Amino acid sequence: MNYAVVLRRVATIATAGLLLAQPAFADARKDEAFKIIDRNADTVAQIGDAVYSFAELGMQEVKSTELLKGTLEAAGFSVEMGGAGMPTNLWAKWGSGKPVIAISTEIDALPEGSQTPGSIARKPVVPGAPGHMEGHNTHAGVATAAAFAVKTIMERDKLPGTLIISFGPAEEQLISRPFLVRAGYFKDVDAAMILHIGDNLSTGYGLQNYAAISAKFTFHGKTAHGANNPWDGRDAVDAVQLMDLGFDKLREHMRPTYRAHRTITMGGIQPNIIADLGQIWWYVRDANAPAAKENFDRLVNVGKGAAMMTGTTMDPPEFVASAWPQLGNKVLSEQIRKNMEMVGLPTWSAEEVAFAKELQKANNKPEVGLATALPTVAARPQGTASNDNGDVTWVVPTGMMNFPSSVPGIGYHAWPAAITPTSTMAHKGMVTGAKVLAASLLDLMTSPALLQNARKEFVEATKASPYFTLLPAEAKPPVDMNRATMDQFGPALSKTYLSVSPRFK
């Protein structure tokens, strides 16, 4: 007997049985969602392009949220602005009852990222202005289109459940989600989906990045003439330098996983004036939140020591931001991957591939063009960057997905990444991402077993390290952050705003 043939037959029968066991309406609903997204492809692109044109920094996403609020309200969602003390925090909701499923993402730009779309040569739209050199503008189109498609299916089929979209401000500064979690916004959510631009369709599980705490340390001294009577002075900048040096000496005794970096934000006026004011801004990170908190507490003690050595005083640390590492749920990741395989990658045009290769060549990257195959399934190594969505993942089972709207090899947070977020390549990737997100949301809305298994994994994964907020009790969102920059560049940027009112159909 040919056992290989028998095994193949058994496998075929088993596979057929599994396929038959799947509710026929599950795929039918997804197909319908895909059609809704396809017919709204122009609206998806319009939303992303408009947010790109606004180029708004964190905490100042005024035009961007105004556009999204109007779009979502027209689509039937209720929209709350200003939650957790942040004026540009947008929290949209549709439906009622369980399950409650949330999409969590962001729309902020980056300083000095202004760049003319499609120009490989450096050509800012407004010199020195902010711009979308990470492509967060694309998130707006993906999240809203997927939510609209799912809402339409749920409404038609009278499915119970609540769909939420959270556009949190200032992700680039790691600010909003810890405040949202502390304020209880995710306490009733059964599962969440986090999306982000990428150069392929991908998902991950386990610890995806680092915990972080960001704070400014301000020292006060006494001014004096640097030549005539320096002995009467108390140099606050000396305290800044000693804090920097003191932490450097501490580095030898830190865990190999730690990261710490700083910039001096107040360093004196001129050399012959003893500085009575000095400030240093620190980011402290580690592979988990308790370790990051321990590192930060040691940094505070170094600052206190620097003040003692210089006869200055140190203010309580001015908290700026914090984040837990993102914890991806494997159960949800595996389901997202199935939907990625169902949807597949976009069909790129010859012109899109050629442009991608030209951009790669100009940036000394391998000329590989655009993604043509899904990445292999494997646990991704933990990265050392941070994202404030991490706090969400420690209170709610969370699936993570990337969609293909950027060029492979072109790193974010640099102006070349601002060349393509409004291109046809980005638009195709946004439509693809919206389909994967919609399919995954429908799975979560209609499969109690999927939610139960995700919750079971979540409880086990978080048992050893229960969530606690890294926010000090007195911490408030820095709502004026980036206001001066937007006041400076906003009038010039406004001349290139895309004036539209996107509507889904």
N, C-alpha and C positions, 0 to 999 in steps of 0.2 A: 504494500500500500504506500502511495506517495503521500507522506505526512505533510509535506510542504503544501500540496494542493488542498488537503483537508483543512489545514490551519487557515489557509487563505479563504476557504469557503466559510469556515466558522467566523472568521473576522468579518467577512462580507455580510453574513447573516446578522451578526451582532451589531454591526454598524447600521444596517438597514433597520433593525429593531429600534436602535436608539433614535434614528431619524424619524421613524414612525411615531416614536414616543413623544417627540417634540410637538407641542401644540402648533397646528398649521397656522393659526392666527398670529403666532409670535413673529414669524418671518414676514407674514403679510403686513403686519403693522410696521415693521422696519422698512419694508419696501415702500410703503405709503409715506413714511417719514422721509425717506431718501428722495421721493418725488417732490415732496413739499420743499425740501432744501434745494433741489435742482431748479425748481421754478423760481426760487428766490435768490439764485446765485448772484444776480446783479445787486440785490439789496445787501447781501453779505459783503460784497466788495465795497459797496458804497459806505457802509458803516465803518469798515476798517480804514478806508481811505480818508474819511472825514476825521476820525480820531487821530490819524497820522498828521493831518494838516493842522490840528489844534496844538500838537506837540507840548502837552501840559505836564509839568513836573508834579511829583507826589504832593498831595494835600491841596493842589491847585487844579484838579481835574474838572474845572467848572463847566466849560463848553462840552467836554466829552460826556459827562454825566447828564447834562441837560439834553443832549441828543439822545442818549440811551433811555433816559426817562420817558421822553416823548415817544420813542419807538416802542418801548415795552408797554406803556399805557395804551397806546393805539392797538396793540396786539392783545389787550385784555388783562394784562398783569397789573396788580396794585404795586406801587413803588413808594418806598419810604426813603427819604434822604436825611442825612445828618445823624445816623445812629452812632452810639458809643462816643458822642462828642466830636464827630468828624463831619464837617459840612459836606464833603464830597463822597461820603460813604453811601453807596447805593445798594439797597436791599429790596429785591423784587420778588413777588409771590403770586402764585396762582393755584387754585384748587383748595381742597380741605381734607382734613383727616390724615390717616396713615396710609402708606408710608410717607415720610417727609424726606425728600432728596434734594440736596443742594449742589449747585455749581459754584465753585469758588475760584476767582481769578482777579486780574488787575488790568489797568489801562494806562499806567503812567509812563512818561518819557524820561530821557536822561539829559543831564546838562551837557551843553556844547555838542549835541549830536545832530544838529541841523545839517541836512544834506539833500540836494536835489535828487528826487527819485530817478533812477535809470542812468545817472551820470557816474561812470567809474572813476573819473577824475574828481578830486575834492572840490565841491561846489556847494557851499551852504546855501540854503534858502534865505536865511538871515544870518550873517556872520556872528558867531558866538552864541547863538540861540540854542535852546534845547531841541531835541529831536528823538525820533523813535529808532534808536540804534540797538534795540533788542526786539523790536517788533511786537510790543504789547498791544499795539493798535489792532492787530489781527485777532486777539482774544475776544474783542468786542463782537465782531461778526460771527465768530464760531459759537460763542456761548448763547447769544440771542437767537440765532437761527435754529440751533438744536432745541432750545427751550420752546420756541414757537412751534416747531414740528411736533414735539412730544405733547405739548398742551393741546394742539389740534386733534391728535389721535385720542388723547384721554377724554377730551370733550365729546368727540364723536361716539366713542365706545362707552361713555359714562364710567370711566375707571376712577376709583377712589385714589386719593393721594394728594400731596402738596408738593409743588415744584418751586424751588427757590433759586434765584441768581444773586450772588454776592460779588459786586465789583468793589473790592477793598482798595482804598487809596494808598499811595506811597509804599508799594511793595519794594521798590528799589532802596528804600531806607528802612525796611523791615519793621513797619510800624503798625498797620491796621489790624491784622487778625488777632494778635494777642489782646487788644482792647475789645474786639468783638466777642472773643471767647469769654473774657472776663465779664462782659456785660450780659452774657447768657444767650447770645444770638444762636448758638449751635446746640443748645441743651436739648432741644426736641428733635434734632435732625437724626434720621436713621442711617444715612450714608451720604457721603459727599464725593464729588468728582472735581479734581484739580486738572486744569488744562494749561498747556504752555506751548508756545511756538518751538519748533525744532526743524531739523533737516530731513526727518523721516517720521513715519508712524512708529511710535514706541511706547512702552509702558514699563513700569518697574515696581518692585516691592521690597520690603525691608527698609532699613535706614538708608535714605537717599542723599542726605547732606548733613551739615553741621548745625549744632546749636550756637547761638550768638547773643552777646549782650553788648550794646553800644551806649557809651556815656561820655559826657564832657566833664573834665575836672578843672575847676577855676581856682586860682590862687591869688590872694591879696597880700601885698607888701606895703612898702613905704617908699615914696619917691625921694630922690636926692640928686645932687649934681655928681656925675660920674668922676669928675676930676677934683673938684674942690672939697667935697665932704661925703665920699661914698660910704664911710663908716656909719653915717646916719640913715642910710637906706636899707631896705629889706627887699631883695630882688625876687619878685614873683616868677620871673622867667628862669631864675636859678632853680626854683622849686620844680618848674616844669621839666627842666633838663635833668634834675636829680631823679625825678619820678621815672623819666625815660630810661636813665642809666640803671636805676634800681631794679626796674622790671627786666632789663637785659641781664642783670646778674642773677635774677630769679629763674630765667629760662632754663638753665642747666638742670633745675630741680622740678621741672614741669613734666607731665606725661608726654610721651612722644606724639600723642594725637592733638595737642593743643595748637592753636594759632592765636597770634596777637599782633595788631598793627595799629599805628597811630598817626595823627597829623597835628602839628602845633597850630592852633587857630588864633592865638594871641601871643605874639612874641616880642612885645615891646614897641616903642615908638622910634627912638634913635639911640645910638650907642652911648652917648654921654648923659642919658637920663636913666637913672635906676628905675626899672619898671615896677609899678605898683599893681600891675594886673597881668596875669599870664594864664593861658588855658591850653589844655591838650585834650584831644578827642581820641578815645580808644575804642577799638573793636576787639573783643575777646571771644574766642570760639573754642569748642571742643566737640568730641564725637557724641556726647549726650548732654542733656540739660543740667543734671546735677554737677557734672565736671566743669561745665562752663561757669556755673554759679560759683563754684569753689575757686576757680581761677580769678573770677571778677572780685571776689572778696579779698583775695590776696593782693590784687592790684590796688584796691582801696587802701589797704594797710601800707603799701609802698608809698602812696600819695600822702598819707598822714605822716609817714616818716620824713618825706621830703619837706613837708611844711615845718616839722620840728627842726630839721637841720638848718633851715634858712630863716627861721624866726617869722615865717609868714603864716597865714591861715588858709585853710582849704574849705571851700563850700561843700556841702553834701553833693555827691555826684549828681550831675544833671542828666537824668535818664533820657536817652534818645529812642532806643528801640531794643527789641529782643526777639528771639525766635527759637523754638524747639526744632530739632531735626525733623524732616519729613519722614513719616512712617507709612510706607506703601503697603496696602493690604493685598496679600497674594491671591486670595480668592477672587477679589475684584479685578486684579491685574490679569488673571487668566481669562476672565470673561471679556475684558476689554480687548485682549489679544485676539480672541475669536472674532470679535466684531471688526477688528482691523483686517483680519484675513478675509472676512466677508466683503468689506468695502474695497480693499486694495488701494494701491497708490494711484495718483493721477496719471493720465497719459500726457507726458510732456511733449511740447512741440519742438521741432528741430531748432527753432529760434531761441526758445527758452533754455535748452541745453547748451547751445553755443554761447549765449550770454553768461550762463553760469560758469562755463569754462574760461571765458575771457576775464570774468571777475576773479576767479581762482588764480589765474595766471598773474594778474596785476597785483595780487596779494601774496605771491610766492607760495601758493598752496597747490597740492596735486590737482591736475585738471581732470577731475572725475565726473563733472557734470552734476546731474541731479539723481536722487535716489530712485532705483529701479526695482529693489527687492526689500522686503521687510527684514529688519535685523533678526539675528538668531535669538531664540528665547533663552535668557539666562539672567540670573540675579546680577544687577549692576553693582559695581563697587560703590561704597559710600563716598560721595564727593565732599569737598571741604568748604564749598560756598554755603550760603544760607538763604532761606526763603521764609517769610513770616506765615505762610500757609502751614508750616510745620505744626503750629499750635492746634490747628483744626484737626490734624491727623491723629492727635493724642486724645481727642475727646469724641471723635466720630470715625468709624471705619471708612477709609478713603481710598479711592482708586485714582491713579495718576496716568495721564496720557499726554503725549507730544504729537503734534500734527506737522506735516511737511510744508512749511512756508518760508524757510530760509535756505541759503546755499551752503552745502557741506564745506567745512573748512573756514568759513567766514565767521569769526568769533564775535559774540555780542559785546556791548559796552565799548565799541570802537566804531568810528563813523562809517566804515564800509558796510556794516550791517544795516545801515539806514538806507542803502541804495535800493533794496528789493521789497520792503514790506507792503508796497502798493502795486507790485508787478502782477502780470497775469499768472506767473508761477505761484506767487503768494495767494492770489485769489483761488486758484485751483486747490491748493493745499488747505485753505480755509473751508471750502466746501467739503472736502474729504474729512477734515477734522470734525465738522459739524455732524456729518453722517455717523462717524464712529461714536461721538458723544451722544447723539440722539438714540442710537441703538443700545448703548450701555445704560442710558437713563430708562429706556423702556424695560430692559431686563430688571433693573432695580425696582421699578414701579409694579411689575407683574409677577415677580418670582419671590415669594416669601422664603423659600429654601435658600436662595442666593443671599438674601439679607441675613438669615439666621447663621449661615456658615461664615459669612464675613464678620458678623458680630462675635461669633465664637472665637475666631482667630484673633480678632482685635482684643478681646478680654485676656486671652492668653499672652499676647505680645506685650501688653501694657502692664501686666501684673507686677513685674519686677520693678517698674519705674512709673508709678502713678503720676498723672499730670499735676503740676503745680504752676502757678503763674510766675514768670520771671519779672513781672512788673512790680515795682515798689508800690506800696499802697497809695502813695501820693502822686503817682505818675499820671499825667494827662497827655492826650495826643498833642503834638506840636503843630497846631493848626496853621500857624503863620509860616511854617517851613516853606521855602521856595517862593514866597509871595513877592519878595523884592525882585527876584529874577524874572518872574512872569510879568510883573509891572514894567520892567525894563524892556523886555522883548515882545510882550504881547501886542502892542500897537503895530509893530512891523510884521509880525506873524499873521495878524488878522487880515492883512491884504491878500494872503494866499489861502485863507480858510475855504474849505469846501462847504458851500452853503446848501445843505440838503436837509430833507425831512424823510428819512428812510421809513418805508412801510412794508410789512410782510403781506403776502396775498395767498 
